[in-house]
């Protein structure tokens, strides 16, 4: 039997490191493209140090690979320059695609984002626009028969090592500086990092997946008040009897937005965080479950205990 082989771009990131572990368990030989040094990885991985702009490195990293799992990207941050975001997420993807085609890689599994969804018109963010543009150039290549492609659109990903709004929320609650939220009717979708890696393996190996886009969730719908209560309970805190009025939450978010623009703070809470809290953000993974047999096994509640130690710094 020929051993399967895969290149993981962005292999030093939160999702990438977990994916590498899943690939090892599934018997893959692994190349990793990363800006990090060799010391960040296991001895049984071939590490190619560089970026998506390093064409010679891309050629070497793709050589002999069956699948490329493409995670490397300029991530979703506040006030990012559009040209920089598109240069990395679109132009960099185009360079990787060209290298993969030349090296006869069978399939690219692209880690896009639910923010790339343009069913209601144009994606809401520059990051989402860049991800959608990268999807299109990859899917066009698949339609031409140059290479097989499957695009995954994960929602907010939780798990040990996660970053983003949920991580900030847990950190602030643990420090006692997170104000109790007003009652919110909005719901959002999430997905565990291990479930996302399960979806990626199915996307790499199923013939049905070629040319498809799949939203990926854990199958549950969460309410932010529910998440806040679960986090406080897990930290041994009681839920305050008072809550912040919605108008005050907006005013605080607007103030932070203005401060972050002046001080160039990439990931400070602001209006984007406010919209995340108050807007419906529900997606369905029914398509990937039906077509590829994806079965999510995790939930935020189950994963919370494992995640807490990274946010809680106990005094010695």
Phi, psi and omega in degrees: 000133178284130181289136178288149181223145183214143169258132175246113174273143184072033186288351180265358181278177181306306181285320183301316180297321179291320179298318179302319179297318179294322179294320176302313181297331181270005174086018179279143161278139193233130164255145178234130171257122185205155171279347182281163180281166179304328184297342180282354188235170177284161181291339184268017174243140174269114186259126176250113184271121180166187181239180179289353177269351183271089188297321180294320178295319179299317179301313181294318183293328181278341185300125177080005182272142176275320184225145169245123172263110189258102179249337185301133182194161167279114191284171184287107178229159179289144169062027180288144177290128184303317182297321179294315180299312181291326179299317181282309190281333181253304180297320178296321177295322178297320178294319178296317178302313181299317179295318181296319179295315180297326182269008175060038171296138183287313188213144169251127171257113186260124176274095179270222183200151173299340178289348177279352181298121180244025182295334178262015185120211181289140176306150189285340186232160175299319178301313179298320177298317181294321179294320178294319179297321178293320175304314184297317182291326177291314182292328174297320178296322178293320180295327177285347182086014180288327186193158173273146183218140169225131180252127175256138177243081178290149170276194179304130187256129177249160179148172180299125181096003184291160176230183176101195187297318180295320178298318178297320180297313179297316181298316182291322177295319181297330179271357179076023183242012179264119182287142179301131185288149170293164177293124184240136179268349183291152178231158179219157176262147177225168173211141176283149184296325179291323176294322177297321178292324174301315180298322181295320178294319177296320179294330180283330192252343183273128176300330183293336189284343185299129178080010185253157171243130182233118166294146181229120178225178175267008176085002182247159175243127185250147172252138184297325176296322177297315180297318179300314181297319180295320180293314179299319179296316180296331179273000180079019180262149173271150180286125178302151181276350179251165177214159181282132175298150183300321181295326180287324176299318178296317181297320179293319179295320179295319178298315179294324178299314180295318178297318182293329177290320180290317184268358180058051177268114189296318189237026176290144176302141181200211183293328176297319177295321178298315179296323178299321181289325192252354183255149174292133181218063187253132176228163182241136175258020181300323183297311181289330176293316182290317187274326186246354180080022179294129180228099180296139184245349188249167172212161180300321181298318180291325185276345189301316182300324179287331183279331189303318184305331180288343182254341185256117180250101182281144179288139179277000000 
